Every structure is written in structure tokens, then in C-alpha cells.
Amino acid sequence: MAEIGGYNMPDDLYYHPEHAWVKVLDDGTARVGMNDMFQSSSGDIVYVDLPFEGDTVSQGDVCGKIQSAKWIGKLVSPLSGEITDLNEELENDSTLINKDCYGDGWILIIKPTNLESELKSLMHGAALKTWLEAEIKKAEELKAKGSSG
């Protein structure tokens, strides 16, 4: 697992700019969740508005909402395909995203329609480090503006 700027970012995952992660599973489906920076900066997740099993999503489309005590964020699909499974445990305890964002806090599973080409547009490896460092800098600048405003 890589640590970048204090955030855990597993090396075997792919990352979307809206902070979703993708893990390609052995059966060709893809598990999706939100990354460590997202869960850390959002505070406790209080509600997750999920799409439905069988829904078709396109890469980059908003397919749900994630609400914390601080704000409501969007769940953006990192891949195109059909949603085949949802983490129903999140209905009982949405803070699983905070407690274990890469494990029990997964959100949904997609049967991708264009996996190989769409994975190329996600961040992985060295590109991830550059992107996350820029995201951390943006967050720090926003925080500084907020406290000086």
C-alpha cells in the first residue's frame, strides 16, 4: 500500500479524479468505493444514496450521493457498465466507508462494458502520486481561504 501525503492509496487500485477507486476482480467485474482522502476529508458518512442493481452507468456520470455531517458529495462512476451488486451493509452503517474504505466500505460492483480502454483514463502508479499531491494542495488552499475569510 502506498502512502501519499498521509493517505493510504493501495497500489493495485485505479483511481478516478472524483475520488472513487476501482479494483478489478477475478470474474471481470469491478468493485468501486471512495478513497482514503475522500473519507478522511468528509468526516463521518451519515447517508449513502445508491443507484439500483441493474442500472447502467457511464464513466464519469453521477450515480449516487454520499452525505456526511459536513456536506453532500457525489458518487461518480469510474467505469461504464451495469451495476450488479450494492453494499447493502452501508444502509445499516454508512460509516463503514470511514472505517474501512478499501474493504468493508466498498460501495458497488460494476460489470464493465469497456474495461481496458476506461482503465487507461484512470490514475494508477506514478500518475496517482502527482494527482493526489495536487488534490492535497488544493484542499489546503481552500482551508486557508476559509479560515482567513
N, C-alpha and C positions, 0 to 999 in steps of 0.2 A: 504494500500500500504506500502510495506517495503522499507525503505531507507537503502541502504548498501553502505558505502563509498561515500556518496553524490549522489548516483544514485537511481532513483526510479525503483523498481522492484516489480510489483504487485504480491501479494501472490497467486492469483488464476490462474497464468500462469505457463507453463512449459518452460524450457529454454534449448537450445542446446548449446554445447560448442563453436559453431561458432557465437554466439550472436543472434540467431534467437529465437523468442518466439512463443508459441503456446497457443491459447485459444480454448478449445473445446466448440463448440456451441450446442444449444439445439437440432438441427437437426442431430447431429452426425458428422458434418463437423468440420474442424479446421481452424481457422483464424491464419495467420502467419505474423510476422513482425520482425523488428530488435529492440533490446533492447536499453535502455537509454545509457548505456556505449558506445555501438557502435555508436549511432547517435552523442553523445557528442564528442567522440574522433575523429570522421571522419571529423567534420566540415560540412559546408553546402553540402548537397547531390545535385549534379548537373544533374545526369542522372541515370536511373534505366533500366537495360536490363532484361526484364521479360521473363519467359517461356510463352508458349501459353496455353490457355484453352484447356483441353482435353489431355495435356501432362501427361504422367505417370512418377512419380519421386520415387526414393528410399531414405530412410532415410540416410542422410549423403552425398548425391550427390549434386554437384554444379548444380544449375538450373537457375542461372542468375548472373548478375553483378550489383554492386552498385558503382557508381563513385562519388567521392567528389572532391573538389578543390585540396585536398592533395594526393589522391590515388584512386586506383580501388580495391574494395573488392569483395569477392564472396558471393553470396546468396546461402546458403546451406539449403537443405530441411530438416527440423527437423523430418518429418514423411514420410512414403511411402504412395502412393495413386495417385489419379487423381486430377489434378488441375481443379477446377470447376468455379473459378472466379478470376479475377485480379482487382486490384485497378487502374482503368483507370485514376483516378484523378492524379496519380503520373506522367503521361505523360505531364500534364499541369504544375504541381508544385511538383517536386520531393522533395522539402524541407518540404513537409508535414511530412516526416519521422523525420525531426529535430523538427518540431513544435509540433507534437502530435504522437510520435512513437507508442503508445498503442491504439490510437483512429483513427483519420482520416488518419494517416500514415501507416495503415496496408498495406501489400503487396499482399497477395494471400490467397485463400481458397482451402484447400485440402479435398477431400473425402477419408479419411484414409482406408487402407486395413488391417492394423494390429495395430489398435489404442492402445488397452490395453497393449500389450507387449512393444510397442515402447515408450509409455509414461513412462514406468519404467526405460528406459535408459536416459530419460531427467532429468534435475535438477529441484527440487521443494523443498520448505521449507528449512530446515537446510542445506542441501547439496548445495543449491544455495548460501548461505552466504559464505561458505568455498571456493567455486569455484570463486565467484566474488572477494573476498578479494585477492585470488592468482592472478587473472587477473589484478587487480589494481596494485599489487606489480610488476608484470611483465612489465606493461606499464610504471611504474615509473622508473624501472631499465633501460628499453630501452631509455627512455627520458634522463636519467642521462648519459648513454653511448654516446648518440647523442650529448649532449651539451659539453661533455668532450673530444670528439674525434676530 
